[in-house]
């Protein structure tokens, strides 16, 4: 799940740079020590990324307010 969210964040950021960018699929590619390749298609968690960034923004705002009070 960690890597799915990470790739989703990267895709989301690309869409912020270029809103016409279309995310068709996200894929993790694992290559082991024997050069065996395994592909994992992962879901684009756009809404989860938006919630995560919104939460982070709120936390930063709270921290800034707390620093002002000191």
N, C-alpha and C positions, 0 to 999 in steps of 0.2 A: 504494500500500500504506500509505503514511503516513496518509492520511485515513481509510482503512478501519480502521486500528488506533485512530485518534483517536475516530472515531464509536463504535467498539466499546467503548472505555473509557468514553465518556459513557453508553452504554446500560448497561454493567456498574454504573456508579455509581448510576444511577437504580434499578437492581434492588437495590442495597444499601440505598437509602433506603426503597424499597417492594418487598419480595420478591414481591408479587402482580403487579407490573408485568410485562407480557408484551411482549417484543420481537418484533414481527411482521416488520419489515423495516427495513433501514437504507438511506438514500438520500442521495446527494450531488446537489445541484442547482446546475448552473453556468449563469450568465446572462452572456453576453458583452456587448461594447460596443454591439451592435446589438439588445440585448434578446432575443436568441435563447436559449431555455431548452433545456438538455440535462440529462436525468435519468440518473444512474448508480446502479443498485441494487448495494449492496455486501454482502458476507457479514459476519455477526456473528461475530467471532473471540473468543468468550468464553474459551475455553481458553488462547488466546495472551495475553489480557489477564491472566488469573489467573497465568500463568507470569511475565509481565513484572512484575507487582506483587510476586510472591514473590521474584523476583530483586532487585528494588529494596529490599525489606525486608531481605534478607540483606546487601546492600551497606551499608545504613544501620547495621546491627548491627556489621558489620566496622569501619566508620569510627568508630563510637562506642567500640569496644574499643581501636582504635589511639589515639584521643585520650586514653583513660584511662591508657595506658602512657606517655604523654609527661610 
